[in-house]
Amino acid sequence: MNIQFASFQQFLLMDGHGPYVWLAVIVSVAVLIGLVVSPLKQQKKIINQNQTLLTVLNLYHHKF
């Protein structure tokens, strides 16, 4: 394996392309996190709505 950069600073700067590369990495990771978190939040919201609906229906059913 051949190391392409002589120092960690050179690795971060990537011959002047570093800001673009790291911005792309950050945006990509943020999108991936959003793709995981969003459905989980939506699922939790739907579960809570269903529990509320079941509670209301059970209260209504017991009245009659």
C-alpha positions in Angstrom: 0.0 0.0 0.0 1.4 3.4 -1.0 0.6 6.4 1.2 -0.4 9.4 -1.0 0.0 12.2 1.6 3.1 13.0 3.6 1.2 14.5 6.5 -2.3 14.6 8.0 -2.5 18.3 7.0 -1.8 17.4 3.4 -4.5 14.7 3.6 -7.1 17.3 4.9 -6.1 19.9 2.2 -5.8 17.4 -0.7 -3.8 19.7 -2.9 -6.4 22.5 -2.6 -9.4 20.2 -3.2 -9.9 19.5 0.4 -12.7 22.0 1.1 -14.8 20.6 -1.8 -14.1 17.0 -0.9 -14.9 17.4 2.8 -18.0 19.5 2.1 -19.3 16.7 -0.1 -18.5 14.2 2.6 -20.3 16.2 5.2 -23.4 16.8 3.0 -23.5 13.1 2.1 -23.3 11.9 5.7 -26.0 14.5 6.7 -28.3 13.2 4.0 -27.7 9.6 5.0 -28.4 10.4 8.6 -31.6 12.2 7.5 -32.7 9.2 5.5 -32.4 7.0 8.7 -33.8 9.5 11.2 -36.8 10.7 9.3 -38.6 7.4 8.9 -37.9 6.6 12.5 -39.5 9.8 13.6 -42.4 9.3 11.3 -42.9 5.7 12.6 -42.9 7.0 16.2 -45.5 9.6 15.3 -47.7 7.1 13.6 -47.5 4.7 16.6 -48.4 7.5 19.0 -51.4 8.5 16.8 -52.5 4.8 16.6 -52.3 4.5 20.4 -54.4 7.6 20.9 -57.0 6.4 18.4 -57.2 3.0 20.1 -57.6 4.7 23.5 -60.4 6.9 22.1 -62.1 3.9 20.5 -61.9 1.8 23.7 -63.4 4.6 25.7 -66.2 5.0 23.1 -66.8 1.3 23.1 -67.1 1.0 26.9 -69.7 3.8 27.0 -72.1 1.7 24.9 
